[in-house]
Each structure stands twice: as structure tokens, then as C-alpha cells.
Amino acid sequence: MTKKESQNKQKKKKETLSKIIGFRIDNNLKEELEPLLLNGESINIFARRMIDVDRIVPPVDVSRELMAVSILEIEKSHFDSFSKIFWGMINNEESIQSKVDFQLTNYLICLRKICHLLTVHNSTFPKPESSIRYLGNKGDDFVSEGVIFDEDVEEKNSTSSVVCFRVTDSLYSQLYDKAVGTESVQQLCKLMLKPNYKIQPVDLGYINLILKTERFYYSRLNSVGRALVTLQERYSGLDMKFVLIYRQMSALKFLMEESLGQHIKVVKKK
């Protein structure tokens, strides 16, 4: 044994299990894991044994989606105004056709502008492969429904059990470095309870921002869509304008799906 190897061995001996990791799991999940326990080991020892930093893969890069969100946020106010305009015209039965035609043209221009910006964005930043949080190597999909994200391990709960174990400072530091975004060390360890799966941390703040923008635009498209149906019935001679708008609205929905991508999901690895 070389001097360096001897020093490393001595260092490992000195390192103590000074960090405590604790969390709760649903009792149904505990029962599911019991057949995996070796030689009567406890669930705590099993949870410690399942920790493998190499199972944690880099987080999803959402920079492409956030750039699309920034585009949509800039156009948000103008886009939002048309829902109020069209419903205002419906409530004011004296609105003349030329005024309706003018606002329909403005809405069509707004739609085309947003579609153009998203088209340029999508061509500049090609869509990556679908973001997948958990990858299963075999067996059924692992959905983390049995995990209770409650950091208060002292709380009594008849439907859940406490899992608690000690790790070294160095291992805890490695886990801490991997727990990016809104993940915590406890959450990563909970996700590792199921074997054969990779864990991909996510930042729910970014995901929620993307979903919020997506929901806003879809709600306004639905609102305007209902208003347009009423206006089309009321004003004849504008059918072609309505057709062009409906097509552009469909194009916007498609481009948003391409720009904002698919969000957190669980799939079985093929």
C-alpha cells in the first residue's frame, strides 16, 4: 500500500456519520419495499443502502422554454386586451360592423406577430428530447405517490412511517450539490427508495412559471374563441376574416406546444 493510499484510508476511518437525513413515507410504500429488505434489515438501513449519487442526473435545461415565456410575457398585455374588446362589443349591440372588422384585423395582426416570434424562436433553438424526470430500467413505472414531502419527522401520522439514517459529511455534501432547484436532500433520498431509476432534479419555480404562462394564453384563446362565435353569428360578410383568425389561433396553440415543451412526467424506459 502506497503512502497516499494509506492516508486516504486513514481519512476515511476518521470520517464519522455526522449528518442525519429524515423523512416520512406512506405505509403502503413501506409495505411495497419490505420484500427488498435483505437479511431482516430495517427500512432505515435499506434507505441508506439505496443512496447512489451517480443515479442523480443533471437537471432539465429549461432555458429554451423560459425564452419562449419571455416572448409571450412581452405580448401578454396586448393579447389580453382583445378578450375585453370583443366581449365589450357583444354587450354593446350597437357596435357597427366596420368597427368589429377593424378589431378583428388588429387581433389577426397580433396573432401573426406572436406566431412569427415563436416560429423564429423554435427554428433558432430546436426542440430537445422530451424532459423525463424518472427513468425506469425495468418493471412498472415509478410514480412517487407514496412519498410524503413533510420535513417534520417528529410529527405523528398513523398512515406514514419515519425513515431516518446517518451519512458522512462528504456524502451529504455530494447529495446537497446535486439537490438543485427546488429539490432537497431528503426528496432525492426518498426518490432513491425505488431501485433501477435515475433521478432528475427539477426547479418547480421555473416549471410553475411556464405552466402559468401557458394557462393564461389558453384561457384567453378560449375566451376570445367563444366571443368570436357570437360575433360571427351577429355580423355577416366577415366569414373569411373569422376563418383566418381561427387558423391563426390553431397555429398559435401548436407553436406554444412546440416552444414550451412537455413538462414533468413519468415514463417507462423503452
C-alpha positions in Angstrom: 0.0 0.0 0.0 1.4 3.4 -1.0 1.7 6.3 1.4 -1.2 8.2 -0.4 -3.5 5.2 -0.2 -2.7 4.8 3.5 -3.5 8.5 4.1 -6.8 8.1 2.2 -7.7 5.0 4.3 -6.9 6.9 7.5 -9.0 9.8 6.3 -12.0 7.5 5.6 -11.6 5.9 9.1 -11.8 9.3 10.7 -14.9 10.4 8.9 -18.0 9.9 11.1 -21.7 9.6 10.3 -22.4 13.1 11.5 -25.3 14.1 9.2 -28.9 12.9 9.8 -31.4 12.5 6.9 -35.0 12.0 7.9 -38.3 11.9 6.1 -41.7 10.2 6.0 -43.0 7.6 3.6 -46.5 6.3 3.2 -47.1 2.9 4.9 -48.3 1.4 1.6 -44.9 2.3 0.1 -43.2 0.8 3.1 -45.0 -2.5 2.6 -44.1 -2.4 -1.0 -40.4 -2.1 -0.1 -40.3 -4.7 2.6 -39.7 -7.7 0.1 -36.5 -5.8 -0.9 -35.0 -5.8 2.6 -32.0 -8.2 2.9 -31.5 -10.4 6.0 -34.1 -8.7 8.1 -32.5 -5.2 7.7 -34.6 -2.2 8.7 -36.2 0.2 6.3 -33.6 2.8 7.6 -30.7 0.7 6.6 -32.3 -0.1 3.3 -32.8 3.6 2.6 -29.2 4.3 3.4 -28.1 1.4 1.2 -30.1 2.7 -1.8 -28.2 6.1 -1.9 -26.1 6.3 -5.0 -25.1 9.8 -6.1 -24.5 8.5 -9.6 -28.2 7.9 -10.0 -28.8 11.6 -10.0 -28.6 13.0 -13.5 -28.3 16.7 -14.4 -31.5 18.7 -14.2 -33.6 19.6 -17.2 -32.4 22.6 -19.1 -35.5 24.9 -19.3 -33.7 27.9 -20.8 -35.4 27.3 -24.2 -38.9 27.3 -22.6 -38.0 30.4 -20.5 -37.0 32.3 -23.6 -40.4 31.4 -25.1 -42.1 32.6 -21.9 -40.3 35.9 -22.1 -41.7 36.4 -25.7 -45.2 35.6 -24.5 -44.9 37.9 -21.5 -43.9 40.8 -23.7 -47.0 40.3 -25.9 -49.3 39.4 -22.9 -50.9 42.8 -22.3 -51.8 43.4 -25.9 -53.0 39.9 -26.4 -55.2 40.1 -23.2 -56.9 43.3 -24.4 -58.8 41.6 -27.2 -60.9 39.4 -24.9 -62.2 42.6 -23.2 -62.7 44.3 -26.6 -64.7 41.5 -28.2 -66.9 40.8 -25.2 -67.5 44.6 -24.9 -68.7 44.6 -28.5 -71.0 41.7 -27.8 -72.5 43.6 -24.8 -72.9 46.7 -26.9 -75.3 45.6 -29.5 -75.0 48.9 -31.3 -71.4 48.2 -32.4 -71.1 48.8 -36.2 -69.6 46.1 -38.5 -66.7 48.3 -39.6 -65.5 48.7 -36.0 -65.8 44.9 -35.5 -63.9 44.3 -38.7 -61.2 46.8 -37.6 -60.7 45.0 -34.2 -60.7 41.6 -35.9 -57.9 42.8 -38.2 -55.9 44.0 -35.2 -56.3 40.7 -33.4 -55.2 38.8 -36.6 -52.1 41.1 -36.7 -51.4 40.4 -33.0 -51.7 36.6 -33.5 -49.4 36.7 -36.6 -46.8 38.7 -34.7 -46.7 36.2 -31.8 -46.7 33.2 -34.2 -43.8 34.8 -36.1 -41.8 35.4 -32.9 -42.3 31.8 -31.7 -41.5 30.4 -35.2 -38.2 32.2 -35.2 -37.5 31.1 -31.6 -38.3 27.4 -32.4 -36.1 27.4 -35.5 -33.2 29.1 -33.7 -33.5 26.7 -30.7 -34.6 23.3 -31.9 -36.8 21.2 -29.6 -34.8 18.8 -27.5 -35.9 15.3 -26.5 -38.9 15.2 -24.1 -37.9 16.0 -20.5 -38.2 12.9 -18.3 -37.8 13.1 -14.6 -37.7 9.4 -13.6 -36.3 6.7 -15.9 -37.3 3.2 -15.1 -35.0 0.4 -16.3 -37.5 -2.4 -15.7 -40.8 -3.1 -14.1 -43.7 -0.8 -13.6 -43.5 3.0 -13.8 -42.4 4.6 -10.5 -44.8 7.4 -9.6 -43.8 9.0 -6.3 -47.3 9.0 -4.9 -46.2 7.1 -1.8 -43.7 9.7 -0.7 -44.9 12.4 1.7 -42.8 15.6 1.4 -43.1 16.5 5.0 -39.8 17.6 6.6 -41.1 17.4 10.2 -40.1 13.9 11.1 -41.4 14.3 14.6 -45.0 14.6 13.5 -47.1 11.6 14.3 -49.1 10.2 11.4 -50.8 6.8 11.5 -50.6 6.4 7.7 -46.9 7.1 7.4 -43.6 6.0 8.9 -40.4 7.8 9.6 -37.2 6.9 7.8 -34.1 8.2 9.4 -30.4 7.4 9.0 -26.9 8.9 9.2 -24.5 9.6 6.5 -21.0 11.1 6.3 -20.3 14.7 5.7 -18.8 14.0 2.3 -21.8 12.0 1.1 -24.2 14.6 2.4 -22.2 17.3 0.6 -22.4 15.3 -2.7 -26.2 15.0 -2.3 -26.5 18.7 -1.4 -24.7 19.7 -4.5 -27.0 17.5 -6.6 -30.2 18.9 -5.0 -30.6 21.8 -7.4 -33.7 23.9 -8.0 -36.5 23.2 -5.5 -35.2 19.7 -4.6 -33.9 18.9 -1.2 -31.5 16.2 0.0 -34.5 14.4 1.7 -36.5 14.4 -1.5 -33.7 12.9 -3.5 -33.2 10.2 -0.9 -36.9 9.4 -1.0 -36.9 9.1 -4.8 -34.0 6.6 -4.5 -36.0 4.2 -2.4 -37.1 2.6 -5.7 -34.3 0.8 -7.4 -33.4 0.9 -11.1 -34.4 4.5 -11.6 -32.5 7.7 -12.4 -33.5 10.9 -10.6 -33.5 14.1 -12.4 -33.9 17.2 -10.2 -36.3 19.9 -11.3 -36.9 23.5 -10.4 -40.6 23.8 -9.8 -40.4 27.6 -9.7 -39.4 27.6 -13.4 -41.9 24.8 -14.2 -44.7 26.8 -12.5 -43.8 29.9 -14.4 -44.0 28.1 -17.7 -47.4 26.5 -16.7 -48.7 29.9 -15.6 -48.0 31.5 -18.9 -49.4 28.5 -20.8 -52.6 28.6 -18.8 -53.0 32.3 -19.3 -52.8 32.1 -23.1 -55.1 29.1 -23.4 -57.7 30.8 -21.2 -57.6 33.9 -23.4 -57.8 31.9 -26.6 -60.8 30.0 -25.2 -62.5 33.3 -24.1 -61.9 35.0 -27.4 -63.0 31.9 -29.3 -66.4 32.0 -27.6 -66.7 35.7 -28.3 -65.8 35.2 -32.0 -68.6 32.6 -32.4 -71.1 35.1 -31.1 -69.8 37.9 -33.3 -69.7 35.7 -36.4 -73.4 34.9 -35.9 -74.2 38.6 -35.5 -72.2 40.1 -38.3 -72.4 38.7 -41.8 -69.9 39.4 -44.5 -66.8 38.8 -42.3 -66.7 35.0 -42.6 -63.3 35.0 -44.3 -61.8 37.2 -41.6 -63.0 34.7 -39.0 -61.6 31.8 -40.9 -58.2 33.4 -41.0 -58.3 34.1 -37.3 -59.4 30.6 -36.4 -56.5 29.2 -38.4 -54.0 31.6 -36.7 -55.3 30.7 -33.3 -54.7 27.0 -34.1 -51.2 27.8 -35.3 -50.5 29.7 -32.0 -51.6 26.7 -29.9 -49.3 24.4 -31.9 -46.3 26.8 -31.7 -46.8 27.2 -27.9 -46.7 23.4 -27.6 -43.5 23.3 -29.6 -42.0 26.3 -27.6 -43.0 25.4 -24.1 -42.3 21.7 -24.5 -43.6 18.9 -22.3 -43.4 19.2 -18.5 -42.7 16.8 -15.6 -43.9 13.3 -16.4 -43.0 9.7 -15.5 -42.4 7.2 -18.2 -41.1 3.7 -18.5 -37.7 3.4 -20.2 -38.1 1.5 -23.5 
